């Protein structure tokens, strides 16, 4: 009877953790979501400690269930791309979303094991924050990485965003975890906990008064073209021709220093595009003095045929074409992991296995008559989730980077929170680098971001429109661009080593 009651109580606690995980993910979509997530995490730590008190052997599973609730709610939109666009059957689509969420949740559960192993110390909050940072870092690298839905991007609307230019998104994550743990300790150590929380939030906000980049030259004119084409149309030859005609017509409507169309706006291999199309657009660039960035399918000749790439091609006045091939490819959508060809065959989408671009590709140079060139670091689609890599590219670039450009197509995911999630990622990247950003998207959210990540101009989602405005280029490097994740990873490793030495002693 006692054992049955214990199992029932444990089952309820698991259900509560799953729901709390979903609530934590949902809070990110709210105004001031980064602030709201902090007390929610405190409740989650409280529930996890209750489970550990019941039985420490369930600590790993409880963390996994919390993470599962978080990622199932946060990543459900992948079902749209698999089922609605890719034609995969319902059961397999649901299973794919569940398995990916479970894999992501593993990192959360490994991080929360700290509460089982190092729970008897007044420094538990620091150890938990350190383990969380290391797991989030690994989540961004293992199996090419998928660090989407981290706590860092939510902090753009939270208390610790001003830390990002100094130590990056992982440092924001560290402070979120530590602060949420300190809230849980208020009952035991009210004065010290409240003073610590107030001091950290105050210092974080004051850090926002410092700037590391500054405006240069005159603002440039930009036109961002949002086509709003359904993803299923990109596999229809007649619709492809209509999309190409639309974008060409929109590009020619008006000159600008920079005109950008979205990722794969020309959804056709470059060697199969209408004859003379790129030359025609190059002539427009020469005549109008406009720089034009095109999203298309690149092709690379090989001994065995042709390899395709997800490419941005740049046309500048009287200059050779520029090209940037996407570096971080989406698993299953853009490259096939070994042993998973059967899965991609069930996901009926052509060209699902692209070649990978080099990490050392040069920025795009925006040419202006008689004036200094402006250099823009490129990312395509979800590449802007990899903050450390972008910071490294900006720091190591031979040409000073003045602007960030992201070309993306989220039509795969329909009317979901995917677009707002990626917008927050782009905002965090601007904040980390101190550089403005241009986001040219197919269905939204097409926008211009300031060097502080704030939206300066944007288009409504799911509309066909142009965003014509100006953007101010910046120069300089933030501490995060110079140092990357090294400081916060070093601190986290030292803390965990210290914690486990203490654990072995006692």
C-alpha positions as CSV (number, residue, x, y, z in Angstrom):
1,X,0.0,0.0,0.0
2,X,2.8,2.4,0.9
3,X,4.7,1.5,-2.3
4,X,1.6,2.1,-4.4
5,X,1.1,5.5,-2.7
6,X,4.8,6.4,-3.3
7,X,4.5,5.5,-7.0
8,X,1.3,7.5,-7.4
9,X,2.9,10.5,-5.7
10,X,6.0,10.2,-8.0
11,X,3.7,10.0,-11.1
12,X,2.0,13.2,-10.1
13,X,5.4,14.9,-9.6
14,X,6.5,13.8,-13.0
15,X,3.3,15.2,-14.5
16,X,3.8,18.5,-12.7
17,X,7.4,18.7,-14.1
18,X,6.3,18.0,-17.6
19,X,3.7,20.7,-17.4
20,X,6.1,23.1,-15.8
21,X,8.6,22.5,-18.7
22,X,5.8,23.4,-21.2
23,X,4.9,26.5,-19.2
24,X,8.6,27.5,-19.2
25,X,8.8,27.2,-23.0
26,X,5.5,29.1,-23.4
27,X,6.7,32.0,-21.1
28,X,9.4,32.8,-23.6
29,X,6.7,34.0,-26.1
30,X,5.3,36.5,-23.6
31,X,6.4,40.1,-23.1
32,X,9.1,40.2,-20.5
33,X,9.3,36.4,-21.0
34,X,12.9,36.3,-19.7
35,X,11.9,37.8,-16.4
36,X,8.9,35.4,-16.1
37,X,11.0,32.3,-16.7
38,X,13.2,33.0,-13.6
39,X,10.6,32.3,-11.0
40,X,9.2,29.4,-13.1
41,X,12.6,27.8,-12.9
42,X,12.6,28.2,-9.2
43,X,9.4,26.2,-9.0
44,X,11.0,23.5,-11.2
45,X,14.1,23.3,-8.9
46,X,11.7,22.9,-6.0
47,X,9.9,20.0,-7.7
48,X,13.1,18.4,-8.7
49,X,14.4,18.5,-5.1
50,X,11.2,16.9,-4.0
51,X,11.7,14.0,-6.4
52,X,15.3,13.7,-5.3
53,X,14.1,13.6,-1.6
54,X,11.7,10.8,-2.5
55,X,14.3,8.8,-4.4
56,X,17.6,9.9,-5.7
57,X,17.6,7.2,-8.4
58,X,14.7,9.1,-10.1
59,X,16.7,12.4,-10.4
60,X,17.8,11.7,-14.0
61,X,14.3,10.7,-15.1
62,X,12.7,13.7,-13.5
63,X,15.1,16.1,-15.3
64,X,14.3,14.3,-18.6
65,X,10.6,14.7,-18.1
66,X,10.9,18.4,-17.4
67,X,13.0,18.8,-20.5
68,X,10.6,16.8,-22.6
69,X,7.7,19.1,-21.7
70,X,9.9,22.1,-22.5
71,X,11.0,20.9,-26.0
72,X,7.7,19.2,-27.1
73,X,5.9,22.5,-26.5
74,X,8.8,24.6,-28.0
75,X,9.5,22.5,-31.1
76,X,6.0,21.1,-32.0
77,X,6.1,23.2,-35.2
78,X,8.6,20.6,-36.7
79,X,5.5,18.5,-37.2
80,X,4.2,21.0,-39.8
81,X,7.4,20.6,-41.9
82,X,7.3,16.8,-41.6
83,X,3.6,16.2,-42.1
84,X,2.0,19.2,-43.8
85,X,5.0,20.0,-46.1
86,X,7.0,16.8,-46.3
87,X,4.0,14.4,-46.5
88,X,5.2,12.1,-43.7
89,X,2.5,10.2,-42.0
90,X,1.1,11.4,-38.7
91,X,2.6,8.7,-36.5
92,X,6.1,9.0,-37.9
93,X,5.9,12.8,-37.7
94,X,4.8,12.7,-34.1
95,X,7.5,10.2,-33.3
96,X,10.2,12.3,-34.9
97,X,9.2,15.4,-32.9
98,X,9.1,13.3,-29.7
99,X,12.5,11.7,-30.2
100,X,14.2,15.0,-31.0
101,X,12.6,16.5,-27.9
102,X,13.8,13.6,-25.8
103,X,17.3,13.9,-27.2
104,X,17.3,17.6,-26.4
105,X,15.9,16.9,-22.9
106,X,18.9,14.6,-22.2
107,X,21.1,17.6,-21.8
108,X,18.7,19.2,-19.3
109,X,18.5,16.0,-17.3
110,X,22.3,15.7,-17.2
111,X,22.6,19.3,-16.0
112,X,20.0,18.7,-13.3
113,X,21.9,15.7,-11.9
114,X,23.9,18.4,-10.0
115,X,20.9,18.6,-7.7
116,X,21.4,14.9,-6.8
117,X,25.1,14.9,-6.5
118,X,26.0,18.4,-5.1
119,X,22.8,19.3,-3.3
120,X,24.2,19.6,0.2
121,X,26.3,22.7,-0.5
122,X,25.4,26.4,-0.2
123,X,27.1,26.7,-3.6
124,X,24.6,24.3,-5.3
125,X,23.2,27.2,-7.4
126,X,26.6,27.9,-8.8
127,X,27.3,24.2,-9.6
128,X,23.8,23.9,-11.2
129,X,24.4,27.0,-13.3
130,X,27.9,25.7,-14.4
131,X,26.6,22.3,-15.4
132,X,23.7,23.9,-17.3
133,X,26.1,26.1,-19.3
134,X,28.3,23.2,-20.2
135,X,25.4,21.1,-21.3
136,X,24.0,23.9,-23.4
137,X,27.4,24.3,-25.0
138,X,27.6,20.6,-25.8
139,X,24.0,20.7,-27.2
140,X,25.3,23.3,-29.8
141,X,28.1,21.0,-31.0
142,X,27.4,17.3,-30.6
143,X,26.1,15.8,-33.9
144,X,26.6,19.2,-35.6
145,X,24.6,20.9,-32.8
146,X,21.0,22.0,-32.4
147,X,21.0,24.7,-29.6
148,X,17.6,26.0,-30.5
149,X,15.3,27.0,-27.6
150,X,18.0,27.8,-25.1
151,X,17.3,30.1,-22.2
152,X,19.8,32.7,-23.5
153,X,17.6,34.1,-26.3
154,X,14.7,34.6,-23.9
155,X,16.9,36.8,-21.9
156,X,16.7,39.4,-24.7
157,X,13.4,40.2,-22.8
158,X,14.9,39.5,-19.4
159,X,17.1,40.9,-16.7
160,X,20.5,39.6,-18.0
161,X,20.5,40.7,-21.6
162,X,23.1,43.5,-21.0
163,X,25.7,40.8,-20.1
164,X,25.6,39.4,-23.7
165,X,28.1,41.9,-25.2
166,X,30.6,41.0,-22.5
167,X,30.3,37.2,-22.1
168,X,27.6,36.0,-24.5
169,X,24.3,34.2,-24.2
170,X,25.8,31.3,-22.1
171,X,26.7,33.9,-19.4
172,X,23.1,35.1,-19.5
173,X,22.0,31.5,-19.0
174,X,24.4,31.0,-16.1
175,X,22.9,34.0,-14.3
176,X,19.3,32.9,-15.0
177,X,19.9,29.5,-13.4
178,X,21.8,30.9,-10.4
179,X,19.2,33.6,-9.7
180,X,16.3,31.1,-10.0
181,X,18.1,28.9,-7.4
182,X,18.7,31.8,-5.1
183,X,15.0,32.6,-5.2
184,X,14.4,29.1,-3.9
185,X,16.8,29.8,-1.0
186,X,14.9,32.9,0.2
187,X,13.0,30.9,2.8
188,X,16.3,29.6,4.3
189,X,18.5,32.6,3.8
190,X,16.2,35.6,3.1
191,X,18.5,38.5,3.6
192,X,21.6,37.1,1.8
193,X,19.5,35.7,-1.0
194,X,17.6,38.9,-1.6
195,X,20.7,41.0,-1.5
196,X,22.6,38.7,-3.9
197,X,19.7,38.7,-6.4
198,X,19.3,42.5,-6.2
199,X,23.0,43.1,-6.6
200,X,23.4,40.8,-9.7
201,X,20.3,42.2,-11.5
202,X,21.5,45.8,-10.7
203,X,25.0,45.2,-12.0
204,X,23.6,43.5,-15.1
205,X,21.4,46.4,-15.9
206,X,24.2,48.9,-15.3
207,X,26.3,46.9,-17.8
208,X,23.9,48.0,-20.5
209,X,25.2,51.5,-20.2
210,X,28.5,50.5,-21.8
211,X,28.9,50.3,-25.6
212,X,31.7,48.9,-27.7
213,X,30.8,49.7,-31.2
214,X,30.1,53.0,-32.9
215,X,28.3,54.2,-36.1
216,X,30.4,54.8,-39.2
217,X,29.7,56.7,-42.5
218,X,26.2,57.6,-43.6
219,X,23.3,55.1,-43.3
220,X,22.7,52.9,-46.4
221,X,19.3,52.4,-48.1
222,X,18.0,48.8,-48.0
223,X,15.1,46.9,-49.5
224,X,14.1,43.6,-47.9
225,X,11.6,41.6,-50.1
226,X,9.2,39.3,-48.4
227,X,7.5,37.0,-51.0
228,X,5.3,35.0,-48.7
229,X,5.2,31.9,-50.8
230,X,3.9,28.6,-49.4
231,X,6.6,25.9,-49.0
232,X,4.7,23.4,-51.1
233,X,4.9,25.8,-54.1
234,X,8.7,25.5,-54.1
235,X,8.4,22.0,-55.5
236,X,6.0,23.0,-58.3
237,X,7.9,23.9,-61.6
238,X,5.2,26.4,-62.7
239,X,5.0,28.0,-59.3
240,X,8.8,28.2,-59.2
241,X,8.8,30.3,-62.5
242,X,6.2,32.6,-60.9
243,X,8.3,33.1,-57.8
244,X,11.4,33.9,-59.9
245,X,9.4,36.4,-62.0
246,X,8.0,38.0,-58.8
247,X,11.4,38.5,-57.2
248,X,13.0,39.8,-60.4
249,X,10.2,42.3,-60.8
250,X,10.5,43.5,-57.2
251,X,14.2,43.8,-57.4
252,X,13.9,46.0,-60.5
253,X,11.3,48.3,-59.0
254,X,13.6,50.6,-57.2
255,X,17.3,51.0,-56.7
256,X,18.9,50.8,-53.2
257,X,22.3,50.4,-51.7
258,X,21.3,46.9,-50.8
259,X,18.4,44.7,-51.9
260,X,17.9,41.3,-50.4
261,X,15.5,38.4,-51.2
262,X,15.1,35.4,-48.8
263,X,16.8,32.1,-48.6
264,X,16.1,29.9,-51.7
265,X,13.8,32.6,-53.1
266,X,15.0,31.2,-56.4
267,X,14.2,27.5,-55.4
268,X,16.0,26.1,-58.4
269,X,19.6,24.9,-59.0
270,X,21.7,27.8,-60.2
271,X,22.7,26.0,-63.4
272,X,19.0,25.5,-64.2
273,X,17.9,29.1,-63.7
274,X,16.4,30.8,-66.8
275,X,19.2,31.5,-69.3
276,X,20.8,34.9,-68.7
277,X,18.9,35.6,-65.5
278,X,22.0,36.3,-63.3
279,X,23.6,38.4,-66.1
280,X,20.4,40.3,-66.4
281,X,20.4,41.1,-62.6
282,X,24.1,41.9,-62.8
283,X,23.3,44.5,-65.5
284,X,20.6,46.0,-63.2
285,X,23.2,46.2,-60.4
286,X,25.7,47.9,-62.6
287,X,23.2,50.4,-64.0
288,X,21.5,51.2,-60.7
289,X,24.5,51.0,-58.4
290,X,22.6,48.5,-56.3
291,X,24.0,45.6,-54.4
292,X,21.7,42.6,-54.6
293,X,21.7,39.4,-52.5
294,X,19.9,36.4,-53.9
295,X,18.9,33.2,-52.1
296,X,19.2,30.2,-54.4
297,X,20.4,26.7,-54.8
298,X,24.1,26.6,-55.6
299,X,25.9,23.9,-57.5
300,X,29.4,22.6,-57.2
301,X,30.7,20.3,-60.1
302,X,32.5,17.2,-58.8
303,X,34.0,14.1,-60.4
304,X,30.8,12.2,-59.9
305,X,28.3,14.9,-60.9
306,X,27.0,18.0,-59.1
307,X,26.7,18.8,-55.4
308,X,24.1,21.3,-54.3
309,X,24.4,24.0,-51.7
310,X,22.1,26.4,-49.9
311,X,23.6,29.6,-51.3
312,X,23.5,33.4,-51.1
313,X,24.8,35.0,-54.2
314,X,25.8,38.7,-54.1
315,X,25.8,41.0,-57.2
316,X,27.7,44.3,-56.8
317,X,28.2,47.1,-59.3
318,X,31.0,46.2,-61.7
319,X,32.3,43.5,-59.4
320,X,32.7,39.7,-59.6
321,X,29.7,37.7,-58.0
322,X,30.0,36.9,-54.3
323,X,28.8,33.6,-52.9
324,X,28.2,32.3,-49.4
325,X,27.3,28.6,-48.9
326,X,25.5,27.6,-45.8
327,X,27.8,26.1,-43.2
328,X,25.5,24.6,-40.6
329,X,23.0,22.4,-42.4
330,X,19.7,21.3,-40.9
331,X,19.8,17.5,-40.1
332,X,17.4,15.5,-42.4
333,X,16.3,18.7,-44.2
334,X,19.7,19.7,-45.7
335,X,21.9,16.7,-45.0
336,X,21.3,13.1,-44.2
337,X,23.0,11.6,-41.2
338,X,24.5,8.1,-41.8
339,X,21.9,5.4,-41.5
340,X,18.8,7.7,-41.9
341,X,18.2,7.6,-45.6
342,X,15.0,5.7,-44.9
343,X,13.7,8.6,-42.8
344,X,14.4,11.2,-45.6
345,X,12.7,9.0,-48.1
346,X,9.6,9.2,-46.0
347,X,10.0,13.0,-45.9
348,X,9.2,13.6,-49.6
349,X,11.2,16.8,-50.2
350,X,13.7,17.0,-53.1
351,X,17.3,18.0,-52.6
352,X,17.7,17.1,-48.9
353,X,21.4,16.4,-49.0
354,X,23.5,19.6,-49.5
355,X,27.2,20.2,-49.4
356,X,28.6,22.2,-46.5
357,X,30.2,25.6,-47.0
358,X,33.5,26.6,-45.4
359,X,33.5,28.2,-42.0
360,X,36.1,30.8,-43.2
361,X,34.0,32.4,-46.0
362,X,34.5,36.2,-46.4
363,X,31.8,38.8,-45.6
364,X,29.8,40.4,-48.3
365,X,31.1,43.8,-49.4
366,X,28.4,46.4,-50.1
367,X,29.9,48.7,-52.7
368,X,29.0,52.4,-52.8
369,X,30.2,54.9,-55.4
370,X,33.1,56.9,-54.1
371,X,32.7,55.7,-50.5
372,X,34.1,53.1,-48.2
373,X,32.7,49.6,-48.6
374,X,30.5,48.2,-45.8
375,X,31.1,44.5,-44.9
376,X,28.3,42.2,-43.8
377,X,28.7,38.8,-42.1
378,X,26.3,36.3,-43.6
379,X,24.1,33.6,-42.1
380,X,21.4,31.5,-43.7
381,X,18.4,30.4,-41.7
382,X,19.1,28.8,-38.4
383,X,22.9,29.5,-38.5
384,X,22.2,32.5,-36.3
385,X,21.6,30.1,-33.4
386,X,25.4,29.5,-33.3
387,X,26.5,32.7,-31.5
388,X,30.1,31.5,-30.7
389,X,30.8,30.7,-34.4
390,X,29.4,34.0,-35.6
391,X,31.5,35.9,-33.0
392,X,34.6,34.0,-34.1
393,X,33.9,34.8,-37.8
394,X,33.5,38.5,-37.0
395,X,36.6,38.5,-34.9
396,X,38.8,36.7,-37.4
397,X,37.5,38.4,-40.6
398,X,40.2,40.1,-42.6
399,X,37.7,42.8,-43.4
400,X,36.0,44.7,-40.5
401,X,32.4,43.5,-40.2
402,X,29.9,46.3,-39.9
403,X,26.6,44.5,-40.3
404,X,24.9,41.1,-39.9
405,X,22.6,39.7,-42.6
406,X,20.4,36.7,-42.2
407,X,18.4,35.2,-45.1
408,X,15.8,32.7,-44.1
409,X,12.7,30.8,-45.1
410,X,10.4,29.6,-42.3
411,X,7.5,28.7,-44.6
412,X,8.3,25.1,-43.6
413,X,6.8,25.7,-40.2
414,X,3.5,27.5,-41.0
415,X,1.8,29.8,-38.5
416,X,3.8,28.9,-35.4
417,X,6.2,30.5,-32.9
418,X,9.2,29.4,-35.0
419,X,9.5,32.9,-36.5
420,X,9.4,34.7,-33.1
421,X,11.9,32.2,-31.7
422,X,14.4,32.9,-34.6
423,X,13.8,36.7,-34.3
424,X,15.0,36.5,-30.6
425,X,18.1,34.5,-31.8
426,X,18.9,37.3,-34.3
427,X,18.4,39.9,-31.6
428,X,20.8,38.1,-29.2
429,X,23.4,37.9,-32.0
430,X,23.2,41.7,-32.6
431,X,23.5,42.3,-28.9
432,X,26.5,40.0,-28.5
433,X,28.3,41.6,-31.5
434,X,27.1,45.2,-31.1
435,X,26.2,45.2,-34.8
436,X,22.9,45.9,-36.6
437,X,21.2,43.1,-38.5
438,X,19.0,42.7,-41.6
439,X,16.6,39.8,-41.7
440,X,15.1,38.9,-45.2
441,X,12.6,36.2,-44.8
442,X,10.0,34.5,-47.0
443,X,7.0,34.6,-44.6
444,X,8.4,36.6,-41.6
445,X,9.7,38.1,-39.5
446,X,11.5,40.4,-42.0
447,X,13.1,43.1,-39.9
448,X,15.9,45.6,-39.3
449,X,17.6,45.3,-35.9
450,X,19.8,47.9,-34.1
451,X,23.2,47.1,-32.6
452,X,21.3,46.6,-29.3
453,X,19.1,44.0,-31.0
454,X,15.9,46.1,-30.8
455,X,13.6,46.0,-33.8
456,X,13.8,49.2,-35.8
457,X,11.5,48.3,-38.6
458,X,9.6,45.1,-39.6
459,X,6.9,43.6,-41.9
460,X,3.8,41.8,-40.7
461,X,4.1,38.0,-41.0
462,X,2.4,36.2,-44.0
463,X,2.2,39.3,-46.2
464,X,3.8,40.0,-49.5
465,X,5.6,43.3,-49.2
466,X,8.9,45.2,-49.3
467,X,10.6,46.8,-46.3
468,X,12.3,49.9,-47.6
469,X,14.4,51.8,-45.0
470,X,17.9,52.8,-43.9
471,X,20.4,51.1,-41.7
472,X,23.4,52.5,-39.9
473,X,26.6,50.5,-40.2
474,X,28.8,50.1,-37.1
475,X,32.5,49.4,-36.4
476,X,34.2,47.9,-33.4
477,X,34.3,44.6,-31.4
478,X,32.5,43.7,-28.2
479,X,34.4,41.7,-25.5
480,X,32.3,38.7,-26.5
481,X,33.5,38.9,-30.1
482,X,37.1,39.0,-28.9
483,X,36.9,36.3,-26.2
484,X,33.9,34.2,-27.3
485,X,32.7,31.6,-24.8
486,X,36.1,31.0,-23.3
487,X,35.5,33.0,-20.1
488,X,32.2,31.5,-19.1
489,X,33.2,28.0,-20.1
490,X,36.4,28.3,-18.0
491,X,34.5,29.5,-15.0
492,X,31.9,26.7,-15.3
493,X,34.6,24.0,-15.6
494,X,36.5,25.3,-12.6
495,X,33.2,25.4,-10.5
496,X,32.3,21.9,-11.4
497,X,35.8,20.5,-10.7
498,X,35.7,22.3,-7.4
499,X,32.2,20.9,-6.7
500,X,33.1,17.3,-7.4
501,X,36.3,17.6,-5.3
502,X,34.1,18.7,-2.4
503,X,31.7,15.9,-3.1
504,X,34.4,13.2,-3.0
505,X,35.7,14.6,0.3
506,X,32.4,14.6,2.0
